[in-house]
Amino acid sequence: MRLQSGILPILRNTICTGLILLVAGLAGCTGMGYTLGSTLPPGARSVQVPTFINHCGEPRLETEATQAVISELQKDGTLEVVDRDTADFVLKVTLVSCDMKPLRYQRDNAKATSEYRVELSADILMTRTSTKNVAITKRVRGEYDFYTGSDMQSAKRIALPGACRDLAHDIVETVTEYWYD
């Protein structure tokens, strides 16, 4: 009997100490910029994503990038993608550039590039539908590295969806974590 009565206070003290440390740790996280739960403002549950505006001259890129963002939003699950009539926010995106940057050159020909990076830049503007107030405005980018092989156009066509997925990830991360409200 004595052994059990000596263990219970120790066990109780250990549990209390653990709870105190847990609470202190969580409080420290909020001081460092981490929060529990959503960072979205109250009432932010849905978003409309109209087809992007394409100012970079790459044909059909706006369709590919729009679909990538919708897929990423659905995968994330923080905001529901809906039509304009029921949306809390509208996400307008303008594709502003699509650049090819050489990364690696061929060994036998220093002027011939064997690997490129395609970089997409876009401006996002997210507004609240009820007030038309701007919630987010930011430039984001996505990139994708690829080897050219013998056909540069085919390689680029294959690489663009990868850059759109990376851009979509950056857009959704911004939309779900970066708020002015």
Residue pairs with C-beta under 8 A, 6 or more apart in sequence:
26 36
29 35
29 36
30 36
38 78
38 176
39 176
39 177
39 179
40 78
40 79
40 176
40 179
41 135
41 179
41 181
43 88
44 79
44 88
44 89
45 79
45 80
45 88
46 79
46 80
46 81
46 82
46 86
46 87
46 88
46 89
47 73
47 79
47 80
47 81
47 82
47 87
47 88
47 89
47 90
47 91
47 126
47 175
48 81
48 82
48 83
48 84
48 87
48 89
48 90
48 91
48 129
49 66
49 69
49 70
49 73
49 81
49 91
49 93
50 66
50 84
50 90
50 91
50 92
51 62
51 63
51 66
52 62
52 65
52 66
52 69
52 93
52 94
52 95
52 122
53 62
53 92
53 93
53 94
53 95
54 61
54 62
54 95
55 94
55 95
55 96
55 97
56 95
56 96
56 97
56 98
56 120
56 121
57 98
58 95
58 98
58 160
61 95
61 98
61 120
61 160
61 164
62 95
64 160
64 161
64 164
65 93
65 95
65 120
65 122
65 164
65 167
65 168
66 93
67 164
68 161
68 164
68 165
68 167
68 168
69 91
69 93
69 167
69 168
69 171
69 172
70 81
71 168
72 165
72 168
72 169
72 171
72 172
73 79
73 81
73 172
73 175
74 81
76 172
76 176
78 176
79 89
79 175
79 176
84 90
84 129
87 129
88 128
88 129
88 130
89 126
89 127
89 128
89 129
89 135
90 126
90 127
90 129
91 124
91 125
91 126
91 171
91 175
92 124
92 125
92 126
92 127
93 122
93 123
93 124
93 125
93 171
94 122
94 123
94 125
95 120
95 121
95 122
96 121
96 122
96 123
96 139
97 119
97 120
97 121
98 118
98 119
98 120
98 160
98 163
99 118
99 119
99 121
100 116
100 117
100 118
100 119
100 156
101 116
101 117
101 118
101 119
102 113
102 115
102 116
103 113
103 115
103 116
103 117
103 145
104 113
104 114
104 115
105 111
105 112
105 113
105 114
106 112
106 113
106 114
113 148
114 147
114 148
115 145
115 146
115 147
115 148
116 145
116 146
116 148
116 155
116 156
116 159
117 143
117 144
117 145
117 146
118 143
118 144
118 146
118 156
118 159
118 160
118 162
118 163
119 141
119 142
119 143
119 163
120 141
120 142
120 143
120 163
120 164
120 166
120 167
121 139
121 140
121 141
122 139
122 140
122 141
122 142
122 167
122 171
123 137
123 138
123 139
123 140
124 136
124 137
124 138
124 139
124 140
124 171
124 174
124 175
125 134
125 136
125 137
126 134
126 135
126 136
126 137
126 175
127 133
127 134
127 135
128 135
128 181
134 180
135 179
135 180
135 181
136 174
136 175
136 178
136 179
136 180
138 174
138 178
140 167
140 170
140 171
140 174
141 167
141 170
142 163
142 164
142 165
142 166
142 167
142 168
142 169
142 170
143 163
143 166
144 159
144 160
144 162
144 163
144 165
144 166
145 159
146 155
146 156
146 158
146 159
146 162
147 155
148 155
149 155
